[in-house]
């Protein structure tokens, strides 16, 4: 089910709960999350390990079904969509960058970026994939396989793959977690730059408070609940855009 976009947050979570079964009994991962994100906003999500950050991202991407509550993201009520509907919605609306790249090892950089475009039926999948790789500085590496690329280059390919379809919402889960400091900062610059270029909303999950402070708001999650929401100082956000 789609929603009217007029005046709507791009993300609206109301009293979201997610409980998973385990051998020790039910585990409450998310415990009543209320969150609204406006189009074009940059939101950082922080919190200790096991607090529910990555699970929240999976909910926003339609990769996890909530136990209770309402989830409306990028024009759709996710509660009402089946797996096929979620896949179609995700393909056109969402770009995801993971910590571990998730590239297909038997495909070149160009082919990895072209895959979601081809699945969406884009007739110009290869030209758009080439343009996306050029945008992240990898035009000269399009015929290379993931094993022939450095970690930073692999993450650039993953970013190109995420932005090539022109998503309304970019989700990044610890995108610098497997990278050294300098490479990680370069990836963050590209991530924010691409979000700005596409006018996409960005939700960034990170353990690094300094990275989160580059966002418009920082949401801290503890024990499956929103503990606090702060607005970082404007100079930090401006520095990220320079």
C-alpha positions in Angstrom: 0.0 0.0 0.0 1.4 3.4 -1.0 1.0 6.7 0.8 0.6 10.2 -0.4 4.0 12.0 -0.2 2.6 15.4 0.4 3.8 16.7 3.8 4.7 13.2 4.9 7.9 12.1 6.6 9.9 9.7 4.5 10.2 7.5 7.6 7.5 7.1 10.2 7.7 4.5 12.9 5.0 4.3 15.6 5.5 2.1 18.6 7.6 -0.5 16.8 8.4 -3.7 18.5 10.4 -6.7 17.3 10.7 -9.9 19.2 12.7 -12.9 18.1 12.5 -16.4 19.3 15.6 -18.1 20.8 16.4 -21.3 22.7 16.3 -19.2 25.9 12.9 -17.8 25.1 11.7 -14.6 23.3 14.2 -11.8 22.9 12.9 -8.3 22.7 15.1 -6.5 20.2 13.1 -3.3 19.6 10.8 -2.1 22.4 8.5 0.7 21.3 10.4 2.8 18.7 8.8 6.1 17.6 10.8 7.9 14.9 10.0 10.4 12.1 12.6 11.4 9.5 11.9 14.2 7.0 12.9 14.0 3.4 16.4 15.1 2.8 17.4 14.8 6.5 20.6 13.1 7.6 20.2 11.1 10.7 22.9 9.3 12.7 21.9 6.3 14.8 24.3 5.3 17.6 24.3 3.0 20.6 26.2 0.1 22.2 26.6 -3.2 20.5 23.3 -5.2 20.8 21.2 -2.1 21.3 19.1 -2.8 18.2 20.8 -0.4 15.7 21.2 -2.8 12.8 17.9 -4.4 13.5 16.3 -1.0 13.2 18.0 -0.5 9.8 16.7 -4.0 8.7 13.2 -2.9 9.6 13.6 0.4 7.6 14.8 -1.6 4.6 11.9 -4.1 4.9 14.4 -6.9 5.7 12.8 -7.6 9.1 9.0 -7.7 9.8 8.1 -6.0 13.1 6.1 -7.9 15.7 3.9 -4.8 16.5 3.7 -1.2 15.5 3.5 0.7 12.2 6.3 1.1 9.7 5.9 3.6 6.8 9.0 4.2 4.7 9.4 6.0 1.3 5.8 6.0 0.4 4.8 2.5 1.5 3.3 0.9 4.6 5.7 -2.0 5.0 3.4 -3.9 7.4 1.0 -4.5 4.5 3.6 -5.7 1.9 4.5 -9.3 1.2 8.0 -10.4 0.3 7.6 -9.8 -3.4 6.1 -6.4 -2.7 8.9 -5.5 -0.4 11.5 -6.5 -3.0 9.9 -4.3 -5.7 9.6 -1.4 -3.3 13.2 -1.7 -2.0 14.5 -2.0 -5.6 13.1 1.4 -6.5 13.2 3.4 -3.3 16.1 2.2 -1.0 19.9 2.1 -1.3 21.9 0.1 1.3 25.6 0.2 2.1 26.7 -2.6 4.5 29.9 -2.9 6.6 31.0 -6.0 4.7 30.4 -4.8 1.1 28.3 -7.8 0.0 29.7 -7.8 -3.5 29.3 -10.8 -5.8 32.8 -12.2 -6.1 32.3 -13.6 -9.6 31.2 -10.3 -11.1 33.2 -7.3 -12.1 32.8 -3.9 -10.4 30.6 -2.8 -13.3 28.5 -5.9 -13.2 28.0 -5.6 -9.4 26.7 -2.1 -9.8 24.5 -3.0 -12.8 22.7 -5.9 -11.2 20.0 -3.9 -9.3 19.4 -1.8 -12.3 19.0 -4.8 -14.5 16.7 -6.4 -12.0 14.6 -3.2 -12.1 14.3 -3.6 -15.9 16.5 -0.5 -16.7 17.4 -0.6 -20.4 20.4 1.6 -19.7 21.8 -0.4 -16.8 25.4 -0.5 -18.0 25.7 3.2 -18.8 24.2 4.1 -15.5 26.5 1.7 -13.7 29.5 3.2 -15.4 28.3 6.7 -14.4 27.9 5.6 -10.8 31.4 4.1 -10.7 32.8 7.3 -12.2 31.0 9.3 -9.6 32.9 7.4 -6.8 36.2 7.6 -8.6 36.4 4.1 -10.0 35.9 4.5 -13.7 39.4 2.9 -14.2 38.4 -0.2 -12.1 35.1 -1.3 -13.7 36.5 -4.6 -15.1 38.1 -5.6 -11.9 36.7 -8.3 -9.6 36.2 -7.7 -5.8 39.3 -9.8 -4.9 41.4 -7.4 -7.1 40.2 -4.3 -5.2 41.2 -2.9 -1.9 38.7 -2.7 1.0 38.1 1.0 0.3 37.6 0.3 -3.4 35.1 -2.5 -2.7 33.1 -0.1 -0.4 33.1 2.5 -3.2 31.7 -0.2 -5.6 29.0 -1.0 -2.9 28.2 2.7 -2.6 27.9 3.1 -6.4 25.6 0.1 -6.4 23.4 1.7 -3.7 23.1 5.1 -5.4 22.9 4.0 -9.1 19.1 3.6 -9.0 18.7 7.1 -7.5 17.1 5.9 -4.2 15.0 8.3 -2.1 16.5 6.8 1.1 20.1 5.7 1.7 20.8 3.4 4.6 24.3 2.9 5.7 25.2 0.3 8.4 28.7 0.9 9.8 30.0 1.7 6.3 33.5 2.4 7.7 33.7 -0.6 10.1 36.1 -2.6 7.9 38.3 0.3 6.8 41.2 2.3 8.1 40.7 5.8 9.3 41.7 7.7 6.2 39.8 5.4 3.8 36.8 5.5 6.1 36.7 9.3 6.0 36.9 9.2 2.2 33.9 6.9 2.1 31.9 9.1 4.5 32.7 12.1 2.3 31.4 10.2 -0.7 28.4 9.0 1.1 27.3 12.5 2.2 28.2 13.9 -1.2 26.1 11.3 -3.1 23.2 11.8 -0.7 23.3 15.5 -1.3 23.7 15.1 -5.1 20.6 12.8 -5.2 18.7 14.8 -2.6 18.3 11.5 -0.8 17.5 11.1 2.9 20.5 9.4 4.7 20.3 7.2 7.8 23.7 6.3 9.1 24.3 3.7 11.7 27.7 4.0 13.3 29.6 3.3 16.6 31.6 6.5 16.0 30.0 9.5 17.7 32.2 11.9 15.6 30.7 10.5 12.4 27.2 10.7 13.7 27.8 14.3 14.7 28.1 15.1 10.9 24.3 14.4 10.6 21.4 16.8 11.3 20.2 14.7 14.2 21.7 11.9 16.3 19.4 9.2 17.7 20.9 7.1 20.5 19.4 3.7 21.0 19.9 1.7 24.2 18.3 -1.7 25.0 15.9 -1.4 22.0 14.6 2.0 22.9 15.4 5.5 21.8 17.3 7.0 24.7 18.0 10.5 23.4 17.8 12.6 20.2 20.3 15.5 19.8 21.1 18.1 17.2 24.9 18.4 16.8 26.5 21.8 16.5 26.1 23.4 13.1 30.0 23.7 12.5 30.4 19.9 12.5 27.7 19.5 9.9 29.2 22.3 7.7 32.6 20.7 7.9 31.3 17.4 6.4 29.9 19.3 3.5 33.1 21.1 2.6 
